[in-house]
Amino acid sequence: MSDWKAFQDFQGGEAASRNPHDGPPRAGSFGDGASEYEALRDGPALVDRSYRGLLEVTGADRAGWLHNLTTNEVKNLGAGEGNYAFATNLQGRILFDLNILIRKDAIWIDLDRRFLERAKAHFDKYTIMEDVQMVDRSEDFVRLGLVGRSALGVLEQLGAPQTGAMPTLGIAAVTLQGTEVPILRHDFCGLFGVELFVPAEQAIQLWREWVDPTGTLHAIPVGDDAVQVHRIEAGLPWPDCEIGDEVLPAETAQLERAVSFQKGCYLGQEVVERMRSRGALARCLCGLRMEGDTLPPPGAALIGKEGQHVGRLTSICRSMALSCVIGMGYVKAASGEEGTPLQVQRPDGQPIDAVVVPLPFTNPSDG
């Protein structure tokens, strides 16, 4: 058994509940969901992020090659910098989203593990004569997230006080137990956070030390349930929820952070640019505020006032900040204006009243 898989088994024993996914199962919670929600806000919260995969690209042509296959800038990024992007097909539809992280001698492609095989096949298809080598390093590291306001104090104790000033997706290093560990500034659920790429063989020991209530860090272990509530409140699209191959970049409301319109040609660029220049979308990602306490399943149909199908629900949670059920979904543009009443179709046929609201639902600085 690999060290990475051993950590997953260890997490399974520590968790109070598990969330099934197509990829590795995640800890749903470690006991008290409300406390974990607050821990993410206040910190320091410790989150297993090993459902993320990692591809390492080397070779003299790596920057230009990846620049031509993604929607954001690559060639002009320097070591330690990074950005968020989409990989699109010729029709401009999203194949997967990714974080591009520039290391001194390589580029790291950070993406959801569920998209790993698709990404490998896609990048291999468009590698012809370029000097590019790609290696899957997903199981070399266990990804540990430190989140929350007081995480800054923990990072100082770990010898990484600079992370509070790092730009989003900036990557540096910290020394832990004599090993240099890459550290990434990543507010992955809308709150201040970093991810540490811990060597898999050290992960169980570090996790135990960091969550030890008698230790110096005393981080609080947090599962995926609380992470999802915060990221939905922050209006952040998520892989395989809002991000998938039925979606165009302009529909995600992420153009500003995911697409460069100055970089020139890339795969799918013509379609992406045409949708921006025309400024007309058939549908858009919207926030939805629902009546009652029922949580309809993702994928539920959204129905307009005339009884017509106008979209689908993509994510759902009970918001602790707003004390109501909220969700995100793709809605036809004509029905996506703020204040538009909709209904969410439940599996039993009973509708749930909802209203379109702007994203994000909350601002982390509010509380």
C-alpha positions in Angstrom: 0.0 0.0 0.0 1.3 3.5 -0.9 1.8 6.1 1.7 -0.9 8.2 0.1 -3.4 5.4 0.3 -2.4 4.7 3.9 -3.2 8.3 4.7 -6.7 7.9 3.1 -7.3 4.8 5.2 -6.2 6.7 8.3 -8.6 9.6 7.5 -11.4 7.1 7.1 -10.8 5.9 10.6 -10.6 9.5 12.0 -13.8 10.8 10.3 -17.2 10.6 11.8 -18.8 10.5 8.3 -17.7 10.0 4.7 -18.9 11.6 1.5 -18.9 9.3 -1.5 -17.5 10.7 -4.7 -16.3 9.4 -8.0 -12.8 10.1 -6.8 -11.3 9.2 -3.3 -14.0 9.3 -0.6 -13.7 12.4 1.6 -14.2 12.9 5.3 -17.7 14.4 5.5 -17.1 15.6 9.1 -15.1 14.8 12.2 -18.0 15.2 14.5 -19.7 18.6 14.9 -20.6 20.3 11.6 -21.4 23.7 13.1 -18.1 23.8 14.9 -16.2 22.8 11.8 -18.0 25.6 9.8 -16.9 28.1 12.5 -13.4 26.7 12.5 -13.0 27.4 8.8 -13.9 31.0 9.4 -11.9 31.5 12.5 -9.2 28.9 12.2 -6.9 27.2 12.3 -8.8 24.6 10.4 -7.1 21.6 8.9 -8.6 20.1 5.7 -7.5 17.0 3.7 -7.3 18.2 0.1 -6.0 15.0 -1.3 -8.9 14.8 -3.7 -6.8 17.1 -5.8 -4.4 15.7 -8.4 -1.0 17.0 -9.6 0.7 16.8 -13.0 4.3 18.0 -13.3 5.4 19.3 -16.7 9.1 19.7 -17.6 10.9 20.3 -20.8 12.1 23.5 -22.6 8.8 24.1 -24.4 6.5 23.6 -21.3 5.4 27.2 -20.9 4.6 27.8 -24.6 2.9 24.5 -24.9 0.6 24.9 -21.9 0.0 28.6 -22.9 -1.6 27.3 -26.2 -3.8 24.8 -24.4 -5.4 26.9 -21.6 -7.4 30.0 -21.3 -5.1 32.1 -19.1 -1.6 33.5 -19.2 1.3 31.1 -18.8 4.4 32.3 -20.7 4.6 35.6 -18.8 4.3 34.0 -15.3 7.5 33.8 -13.2 8.6 31.2 -10.7 6.4 31.3 -7.6 3.4 32.7 -9.5 0.2 31.0 -10.6 -3.3 31.4 -11.9 -6.6 29.7 -12.5 -7.6 28.6 -16.0 -9.8 26.3 -18.1 -8.8 23.8 -20.6 -11.3 23.9 -23.5 -12.0 21.9 -26.6 -12.3 23.2 -30.1 -15.9 24.1 -29.5 -14.9 26.3 -26.5 -16.5 24.0 -23.9 -14.7 23.4 -20.6 -13.0 20.0 -20.3 -11.7 20.8 -16.8 -10.4 23.7 -14.7 -6.9 23.9 -13.3 -4.5 25.9 -11.3 -1.2 26.6 -13.1 1.7 26.8 -10.7 5.1 27.9 -11.9 8.1 26.2 -10.2 11.7 26.9 -10.8 12.3 24.0 -13.2 8.7 22.8 -13.9 5.1 23.7 -14.1 2.6 22.1 -11.8 -0.9 21.5 -13.0 -3.3 21.3 -10.0 -6.7 19.8 -10.8 -9.5 17.6 -9.4 -8.5 14.0 -9.4 -11.7 13.1 -11.2 -10.4 15.0 -14.3 -6.9 13.4 -14.2 -7.3 10.8 -16.9 -9.2 13.3 -19.1 -6.4 15.8 -18.7 -3.6 13.3 -19.4 -5.4 12.2 -22.6 -6.1 15.8 -23.7 -2.5 17.0 -23.1 -1.0 13.9 -24.8 -3.2 14.5 -27.8 -1.8 17.9 -28.3 1.9 17.1 -27.7 3.5 16.6 -31.1 7.1 17.7 -31.4 7.4 19.9 -28.3 10.1 19.2 -25.7 7.6 18.4 -23.0 7.4 15.6 -20.4 4.5 15.1 -18.0 4.5 13.0 -14.8 1.6 12.3 -12.5 2.7 13.2 -9.0 -0.7 13.0 -7.3 0.3 10.3 -4.8 3.7 11.8 -3.9 2.0 14.4 -1.7 -0.8 14.6 0.8 -2.4 18.0 0.4 -3.2 19.6 3.7 -5.2 22.9 3.8 -4.8 25.4 6.7 -7.8 27.8 6.7 -9.2 30.7 8.8 -8.1 34.0 10.3 -5.9 32.5 13.0 -4.2 30.2 10.4 -1.8 33.2 9.9 -0.5 32.7 13.5 0.0 29.0 12.8 1.9 29.7 9.6 4.2 32.0 11.6 4.9 29.1 14.0 5.7 26.9 11.0 8.2 29.5 9.7 6.0 30.8 6.8 4.9 34.3 7.9 5.1 35.6 4.4 2.0 33.6 3.2 -0.4 36.3 4.4 1.0 38.7 1.8 1.3 36.1 -1.0 -0.9 36.6 -4.0 -3.6 34.1 -4.8 -2.0 30.9 -6.2 1.5 32.1 -5.3 3.7 29.2 -4.3 6.7 29.2 -1.9 8.2 26.7 0.5 8.5 26.0 4.2 10.7 23.6 6.1 8.9 20.9 8.1 10.7 18.2 10.0 13.8 18.9 7.9 12.0 18.7 4.6 11.2 21.5 2.2 7.5 21.5 1.7 5.8 23.6 -1.1 3.1 25.9 0.3 0.4 27.4 -1.9 -1.8 30.4 -1.1 -5.3 29.1 -2.1 -8.6 30.4 -0.7 -10.3 27.3 -2.0 -13.6 27.8 0.0 -13.6 31.6 -0.1 -11.7 32.1 3.2 -8.1 32.7 3.8 -6.2 29.5 3.3 -3.0 27.8 2.2 -2.3 24.2 1.0 0.9 22.4 2.0 2.2 19.6 -0.3 3.3 17.3 2.4 5.4 14.2 1.5 3.0 11.3 1.7 5.1 9.4 4.1 5.1 12.2 6.7 1.3 13.1 6.4 -0.1 10.9 9.2 2.4 12.0 11.7 1.9 15.7 10.9 -1.8 15.4 10.9 -1.7 13.9 14.4 0.7 16.5 15.7 -1.3 19.4 14.3 -4.7 18.4 15.6 -3.3 17.4 19.1 -5.3 19.5 21.6 -2.2 19.6 23.8 0.1 20.6 20.9 1.3 24.1 19.9 -0.8 24.4 16.7 -4.0 22.7 17.8 -5.6 22.9 14.4 -9.2 21.7 14.1 -9.9 18.9 11.6 -12.6 19.8 9.2 -14.5 17.7 6.7 -15.9 18.3 3.3 -19.5 19.2 4.5 -18.4 22.4 6.1 -16.0 23.3 3.2 -19.0 22.9 0.7 -21.2 25.2 2.8 -18.6 28.0 2.8 -17.7 27.6 -0.9 -21.4 27.8 -1.9 -21.9 30.8 0.3 -18.9 32.3 -1.5 -20.4 31.5 -4.9 -17.4 29.5 -6.1 -17.9 27.0 -8.9 -16.7 23.5 -8.1 -15.4 20.7 -10.4 -18.1 18.3 -11.5 -20.7 20.5 -10.1 -20.6 23.8 -11.9 -17.5 22.9 -14.0 -17.9 20.3 -16.7 -18.0 19.6 -20.4 -21.5 21.0 -20.9 -20.4 24.5 -19.8 -18.8 27.4 -21.6 -16.3 29.7 -19.8 -18.6 32.8 -20.1 -21.4 31.0 -18.3 -19.4 30.4 -15.1 -19.0 34.0 -14.2 -15.3 33.4 -13.9 -13.9 35.1 -17.0 -12.1 37.8 -15.0 -9.9 35.3 -13.1 -9.8 32.4 -15.6 -9.4 33.9 -19.1 -6.8 36.3 -20.6 -8.1 38.2 -23.6 -4.7 39.5 -24.4 -2.7 36.3 -24.7 -3.5 35.4 -28.3 -4.5 32.0 -29.7 -5.3 28.9 -27.7 -7.5 25.9 -28.2 -11.1 27.1 -28.2 -10.1 30.7 -28.1 -12.3 31.8 -31.1 -15.5 30.6 -29.4 -14.6 32.1 -26.0 -13.7 35.5 -27.5 -16.9 35.5 -29.7 -19.1 35.0 -26.6 -17.3 37.8 -24.8 -17.5 40.3 -27.6 -21.2 39.6 -28.3 -22.0 39.9 -24.6 -25.0 37.6 -25.0 -25.4 34.4 -23.0 -28.0 31.8 -23.4 -27.6 30.9 -19.7 -25.6 31.9 -16.6 -24.6 30.7 -13.2 -27.0 32.1 -10.6 -27.5 32.0 -6.8 -30.8 30.6 -5.6 -32.5 31.1 -2.2 -35.1 28.5 -1.3 -38.1 28.2 1.0 -38.3 25.6 3.7 -35.7 23.1 4.9 -35.7 20.5 2.2 -32.4 19.9 0.3 -33.3 19.0 -3.3 -30.6 16.9 -5.1 -28.1 18.5 -7.5 -29.3 18.1 -11.0 -32.9 19.0 -10.1 -34.8 20.9 -12.7 -35.5 24.6 -12.3 -38.9 25.7 -13.5 -40.0 29.2 -14.6 -43.3 31.0 -13.8 -44.9 29.7 -17.0 -44.0 26.1 -16.1 -41.1 25.8 -18.5 -37.8 24.2 -17.8 -35.3 27.1 -17.4 -32.2 25.4 -15.9 -30.8 22.9 -13.4 -29.5 23.0 -9.8 -25.8 22.3 -9.5 -25.0 22.7 -5.7 -27.1 22.9 -2.6 -26.6 23.4 1.1 -28.2 24.7 4.3 -26.4 28.1 4.9 -25.3 28.7 8.4 -24.7 32.3 7.7 -28.1 33.0 6.3 -30.1 30.3 8.1 -31.8 29.0 5.0 -31.3 26.7 2.1 -29.3 28.1 -0.8 -27.9 26.7 -4.0 -26.3 27.5 -7.3 -27.5 26.6 -10.8 -27.4 27.4 -14.5 -30.4 29.4 -15.5 -31.6 30.6 -18.9 -30.6 34.3 -19.2 -34.2 35.5 -19.5 -35.0 33.9 -16.1 -31.7 34.7 -14.4 -32.3 38.3 -13.3 -32.2 39.0 -9.6 -35.5 38.6 -7.9 -37.0 36.2 -10.5 -39.2 33.5 -8.8 -38.5 29.9 -9.8 -39.4 26.5 -8.5 -37.0 23.6 -7.9 -38.5 20.2 -8.9 -38.1 17.6 -6.2 -37.8 13.9 -7.1 -41.3 13.3 -5.5 -42.8 15.9 -7.8 -43.4 18.5 -5.1 -41.9 21.9 -6.1 -39.8 24.1 -3.8 -40.2 27.9 -4.2 -36.9 29.7 -4.9 -35.8 33.1 -6.0 -32.7 34.2 -8.0 -30.2 36.1 -5.9 -26.7 37.5 -6.8 -23.5 35.7 -6.1 -21.7 35.5 -3.8 -24.3 35.0 -1.0 -21.9 36.2 1.6 -18.6 38.1 1.9 -16.0 36.6 4.2 -15.2 40.1 5.5 -18.8 40.4 6.8 -18.1 38.1 9.7 
